[in-house]
Amino acid sequence: MAVERYTEALALDPTCGPAYLGLAGLRARRGDLREAERVYSVAIEHAPDLSAALAGRARVRRALGALDEADEDLDRYATEEEDLGALRELAGWYAAEDRTSAELASWRLLYAIALRRGLDLALVREARATVRALQILVGPADPVVSPFTRDSVRRGIAAIARRGG
């Protein structure tokens, strides 16, 4: 019955974000991940301001094993929305995939946003400590601290981090 209601709502208004999210979420909960991915994709196409569809599609794609596409979707969502929870989730995905440099970039962005907002000092401390630890792991491959990185590149990266993305 819920599928019918969502479908009717979308027939009346093909830009109805809550109907897309509801239908895709229902499909995902029922295990029809391919259909959930398709609904999220249509939502992104018809309601481009519906950024939650990106996060939903990312999680469905991850469940389907499409890790690169999932990472791209969640990165885009987390960066556009400055969603700290999604950035933390993305950093966890990168850690699980042994992509330490990408994990470091996510934590740097999370740190910059949390620092700018100044609301959660525990998160700022955690992000700062995590960035420092990941910098040690990445070592000279990190363009921010590498002695081979030109100052102009380092300043550009610092400016991006200060802006939060």
C-alpha positions as CSV (number, residue, x, y, z in Angstrom):
1,M,0.0,0.0,0.0
2,A,2.8,2.4,0.8
3,V,4.4,1.8,-2.6
4,E,1.1,2.8,-4.2
5,R,0.9,6.0,-2.2
6,Y,4.4,7.0,-3.0
7,T,3.9,6.2,-6.6
8,E,0.6,8.2,-6.7
9,A,2.4,11.2,-5.0
10,L,5.1,11.1,-7.6
11,A,2.6,10.9,-10.4
12,L,1.0,14.1,-9.1
13,D,4.3,15.8,-8.4
14,P,7.5,14.3,-10.0
15,T,9.6,16.6,-7.8
16,C,8.1,15.4,-4.4
17,G,11.3,14.7,-2.4
18,P,9.6,13.0,0.6
19,A,7.9,10.6,-1.8
20,Y,11.2,9.7,-3.4
21,L,12.9,9.2,-0.1
22,G,10.1,7.2,1.3
23,L,9.8,4.9,-1.7
24,A,13.6,4.4,-2.0
25,G,13.9,3.7,1.8
26,L,11.0,1.2,1.6
27,R,12.6,-0.6,-1.3
28,A,16.0,-0.7,0.5
29,R,14.4,-2.0,3.7
30,R,12.6,-4.7,1.7
31,G,16.0,-5.8,0.2
32,D,15.3,-4.5,-3.3
33,L,18.6,-2.6,-3.4
34,R,18.7,-2.2,-7.2
35,E,15.3,-0.6,-7.3
36,A,16.2,1.6,-4.3
37,E,19.3,2.8,-6.2
38,R,17.2,3.5,-9.2
39,V,14.6,5.5,-7.2
40,Y,17.4,7.6,-5.5
41,S,18.9,8.3,-9.0
42,V,15.6,9.5,-10.4
43,A,15.1,11.6,-7.3
44,I,18.5,13.2,-7.8
45,E,17.6,13.9,-11.4
46,H,14.1,15.3,-10.8
47,A,14.8,17.0,-7.5
48,P,18.4,18.1,-7.6
49,D,18.1,20.0,-4.3
50,L,17.2,16.8,-2.5
51,S,20.7,16.1,-1.2
52,A,19.4,13.4,1.2
53,A,18.9,11.2,-1.9
54,L,22.7,11.3,-2.5
55,A,23.3,10.0,1.0
56,G,20.7,7.3,0.6
57,R,22.0,6.2,-2.8
58,A,25.5,6.1,-1.3
59,R,24.4,3.7,1.4
60,V,22.6,1.5,-1.1
61,R,25.5,1.5,-3.5
62,R,27.8,0.5,-0.6
63,A,25.5,-2.4,0.2
64,L,25.6,-3.4,-3.4
65,G,29.4,-3.4,-3.4
66,A,29.8,-0.4,-5.6
67,L,32.3,1.2,-3.3
68,D,33.8,3.9,-5.5
69,E,30.3,5.2,-6.5
70,A,29.2,5.0,-2.9
71,D,32.2,7.0,-1.8
72,E,31.6,9.6,-4.5
73,D,28.0,10.1,-3.5
74,L,28.6,10.3,0.2
75,D,31.6,12.7,-0.3
76,R,29.5,15.0,-2.5
77,Y,26.6,14.9,0.0
78,A,28.8,15.4,3.1
79,T,30.8,18.2,1.5
80,E,27.7,20.1,0.1
81,E,25.7,19.8,3.3
82,E,28.7,20.0,5.6
83,D,27.2,17.0,7.4
84,L,29.7,16.0,10.1
85,G,28.1,12.7,10.7
86,A,28.3,11.8,7.0
87,L,31.9,13.0,6.9
88,R,32.7,10.7,9.8
89,E,30.9,7.8,8.1
90,L,32.8,8.5,4.9
91,A,36.1,8.5,6.8
92,G,35.1,5.1,8.2
93,W,34.4,3.8,4.8
94,Y,37.8,5.0,3.6
95,A,39.4,3.3,6.6
96,A,37.7,0.0,5.8
97,E,39.0,0.3,2.3
98,D,42.6,1.0,3.4
99,R,42.4,4.4,1.7
100,T,44.3,6.3,4.4
101,S,45.0,9.4,2.3
102,A,41.3,9.8,1.6
103,E,40.4,9.1,5.2
104,L,42.9,11.9,6.2
105,A,41.2,14.3,3.7
106,S,37.8,13.6,5.2
107,W,39.0,14.1,8.8
108,R,40.7,17.3,7.8
109,L,37.5,18.6,6.3
110,L,35.5,17.5,9.3
111,Y,38.1,19.2,11.6
112,A,37.9,22.5,9.6
113,I,34.1,22.6,9.7
114,A,33.9,21.6,13.4
115,L,36.5,24.2,14.3
116,R,34.7,26.9,12.3
117,R,31.4,26.1,13.9
118,G,32.9,25.8,17.4
119,L,29.9,23.9,18.8
120,D,31.4,20.6,19.7
121,L,34.8,20.9,21.3
122,A,35.1,17.1,21.9
123,L,34.7,16.6,18.1
124,V,37.3,19.2,17.4
125,R,39.7,17.5,19.7
126,E,38.9,14.1,18.3
127,A,39.3,15.3,14.7
128,R,42.6,17.1,15.5
129,A,44.0,14.0,17.1
130,T,42.8,11.8,14.3
131,V,44.4,14.1,11.7
132,R,47.7,14.0,13.5
133,A,47.6,10.2,13.7
134,L,46.7,9.8,10.1
135,Q,49.5,12.3,9.0
136,I,52.0,10.0,10.7
137,L,50.6,7.0,8.8
138,V,50.5,8.7,5.5
139,G,54.0,10.3,6.0
140,P,55.7,11.8,3.0
141,A,52.7,11.0,0.7
142,D,50.8,13.7,2.5
143,P,51.2,16.9,0.3
144,V,50.5,19.1,3.3
145,V,53.5,18.1,5.4
146,S,55.8,16.6,2.7
147,P,59.1,18.4,2.3
148,F,58.7,18.1,-1.4
149,T,55.5,20.1,-1.6
150,R,55.9,23.6,-2.8
151,D,54.7,26.4,-0.5
152,S,52.0,27.5,-3.0
153,V,50.4,24.1,-3.0
154,R,50.5,24.0,0.8
155,R,48.9,27.4,1.1
156,G,46.2,26.3,-1.4
157,I,45.4,23.2,0.7
158,A,45.3,25.3,3.9
159,A,42.9,27.8,2.3
160,I,40.6,25.0,1.2
161,A,40.7,23.5,4.7
162,R,39.9,26.8,6.3
163,R,36.9,27.3,4.1
164,G,35.7,23.8,5.0
165,G,35.7,22.4,1.5
